[in-house]
Amino acid sequence: MSVTPGWMRSEIMLDLFGVGEENWRDALAREPHFAISETPRFVGRAVAALASDPDRARWNGRSLSSGGLAAVYGFTDLDGSRPDAWRYITEVQDPGKPADTTGYR
């Protein structure tokens, strides 16, 4: 199996936008879709959930996302939300819709 994060709010991304974790929302003025970003801890929690699942073999051969696994296992990001970045990117960002994370966090 493979696990991929969504739009990662990593140190390099924060640096790119000139913000830190404490004020990352300031980057939304420059890139509104950054609102769906997730911390590196979120994908870490996805991996931890998989590792502790005695039935993890059910995922063999699949490509999984941190947001999809959060829906299954119930873990959250540091702010208590469950960002589903890949669904958001497909349904909101790529079609050119205005940034709105309602129903995606």
C-alpha positions as a Markdown table, in Angstrom:
| # | Residue | x | y | z |
|---|---|---|---|---|
| 1 | Met | 0.0 | 0.0 | 0.0 |
| 2 | Ser | 1.0 | 3.6 | -0.3 |
| 3 | Val | -0.1 | 6.6 | 1.8 |
| 4 | Thr | 0.0 | 10.1 | 0.4 |
| 5 | Pro | -0.7 | 13.3 | 2.3 |
| 6 | Gly | -2.8 | 16.0 | 0.9 |
| 7 | Trp | -1.6 | 19.6 | 0.5 |
| 8 | Met | 1.2 | 19.5 | 3.1 |
| 9 | Arg | 1.7 | 22.4 | 5.5 |
| 10 | Ser | 5.4 | 21.5 | 5.8 |
| 11 | Glu | 8.2 | 23.8 | 6.8 |
| 12 | Ile | 9.2 | 24.4 | 3.2 |
| 13 | Met | 5.6 | 25.4 | 2.3 |
| 14 | Leu | 5.3 | 27.7 | 5.3 |
| 15 | Asp | 8.6 | 29.3 | 4.3 |
| 16 | Leu | 7.5 | 29.6 | 0.7 |
| 17 | Phe | 4.4 | 31.6 | 1.9 |
| 18 | Gly | 6.4 | 33.5 | 4.5 |
| 19 | Val | 4.3 | 32.3 | 7.4 |
| 20 | Gly | 4.7 | 29.9 | 10.3 |
| 21 | Glu | 2.4 | 27.3 | 11.8 |
| 22 | Glu | 1.0 | 29.8 | 14.2 |
| 23 | Asn | -0.1 | 32.2 | 11.4 |
| 24 | Trp | -0.4 | 29.9 | 8.4 |
| 25 | Arg | -3.8 | 31.2 | 7.5 |
| 26 | Asp | -2.2 | 34.5 | 6.5 |
| 27 | Ala | -1.0 | 32.6 | 3.4 |
| 28 | Leu | -4.6 | 32.4 | 2.2 |
| 29 | Ala | -4.5 | 35.9 | 0.9 |
| 30 | Arg | -1.9 | 34.7 | -1.6 |
| 31 | Glu | -3.3 | 31.2 | -2.2 |
| 32 | Pro | -6.9 | 30.7 | -0.9 |
| 33 | His | -6.8 | 27.0 | -1.6 |
| 34 | Phe | -4.0 | 26.5 | 1.0 |
| 35 | Ala | -7.0 | 26.5 | 3.4 |
| 36 | Ile | -7.2 | 22.7 | 2.8 |
| 37 | Ser | -3.6 | 22.1 | 3.8 |
| 38 | Glu | -2.7 | 19.6 | 6.5 |
| 39 | Thr | 0.2 | 19.3 | 9.0 |
| 40 | Pro | 2.8 | 16.6 | 8.6 |
| 41 | Arg | 1.4 | 15.1 | 11.8 |
| 42 | Phe | -1.8 | 14.3 | 10.0 |
| 43 | Val | -0.2 | 11.8 | 7.6 |
| 44 | Gly | 1.8 | 10.5 | 10.5 |
| 45 | Arg | -1.4 | 9.7 | 12.3 |
| 46 | Ala | -2.6 | 7.9 | 9.1 |
| 47 | Val | 0.5 | 5.7 | 9.2 |
| 48 | Ala | 0.1 | 5.1 | 12.9 |
| 49 | Ala | -3.6 | 4.1 | 12.4 |
| 50 | Leu | -2.6 | 1.6 | 9.7 |
| 51 | Ala | 0.2 | 0.2 | 11.7 |
| 52 | Ser | -2.1 | -0.5 | 14.7 |
| 53 | Asp | -4.9 | -2.0 | 12.6 |
| 54 | Pro | -4.9 | -5.8 | 13.0 |
| 55 | Asp | -6.8 | -6.0 | 9.7 |
| 56 | Arg | -4.4 | -3.6 | 7.8 |
| 57 | Ala | -3.9 | -6.2 | 5.0 |
| 58 | Arg | -7.3 | -5.2 | 3.7 |
| 59 | Trp | -5.5 | -2.2 | 2.2 |
| 60 | Asn | -2.9 | -4.2 | 0.4 |
| 61 | Gly | -2.3 | -3.0 | -3.2 |
| 62 | Arg | -4.1 | 0.3 | -2.7 |
| 63 | Ser | -3.1 | 3.9 | -2.8 |
| 64 | Leu | -4.5 | 5.7 | 0.3 |
| 65 | Ser | -4.8 | 9.3 | 1.3 |
| 66 | Ser | -4.4 | 10.8 | 4.8 |
| 67 | Gly | -7.9 | 12.4 | 4.5 |
| 68 | Gly | -9.5 | 9.1 | 3.4 |
| 69 | Leu | -7.9 | 7.2 | 6.2 |
| 70 | Ala | -9.0 | 9.9 | 8.7 |
| 71 | Ala | -12.6 | 9.2 | 7.7 |
| 72 | Val | -12.1 | 5.5 | 8.3 |
| 73 | Tyr | -10.0 | 5.6 | 11.5 |
| 74 | Gly | -11.4 | 8.8 | 13.1 |
| 75 | Phe | -8.1 | 10.6 | 13.8 |
| 76 | Thr | -7.8 | 14.4 | 13.3 |
| 77 | Asp | -5.2 | 17.0 | 12.4 |
| 78 | Leu | -3.7 | 19.2 | 15.2 |
| 79 | Asp | -6.6 | 21.6 | 14.9 |
| 80 | Gly | -9.2 | 18.9 | 15.4 |
| 81 | Ser | -10.2 | 18.9 | 11.7 |
| 82 | Arg | -10.1 | 16.1 | 9.1 |
| 83 | Pro | -8.9 | 17.8 | 5.9 |
| 84 | Asp | -9.8 | 15.8 | 2.8 |
| 85 | Ala | -7.4 | 17.5 | 0.4 |
| 86 | Trp | -7.6 | 15.2 | -2.6 |
| 87 | Arg | -11.3 | 15.3 | -2.8 |
| 88 | Tyr | -11.2 | 19.1 | -2.4 |
| 89 | Ile | -8.6 | 19.4 | -5.1 |
| 90 | Thr | -10.6 | 17.3 | -7.5 |
| 91 | Glu | -14.0 | 18.9 | -6.7 |
| 92 | Val | -13.1 | 22.5 | -5.9 |
| 93 | Gln | -9.6 | 23.6 | -6.9 |
| 94 | Asp | -9.2 | 21.9 | -10.2 |
| 95 | Pro | -12.6 | 23.0 | -11.6 |
| 96 | Gly | -11.7 | 26.6 | -10.7 |
| 97 | Lys | -14.3 | 27.1 | -8.0 |
| 98 | Pro | -13.7 | 29.6 | -5.2 |
| 99 | Ala | -11.8 | 28.3 | -2.2 |
| 100 | Asp | -14.3 | 26.9 | 0.4 |
| 101 | Thr | -13.4 | 24.1 | 2.7 |
| 102 | Thr | -16.9 | 23.5 | 3.9 |
| 103 | Gly | -17.5 | 19.8 | 3.9 |
| 104 | Tyr | -13.8 | 19.1 | 3.3 |
| 105 | Arg | -12.3 | 19.7 | 6.8 |
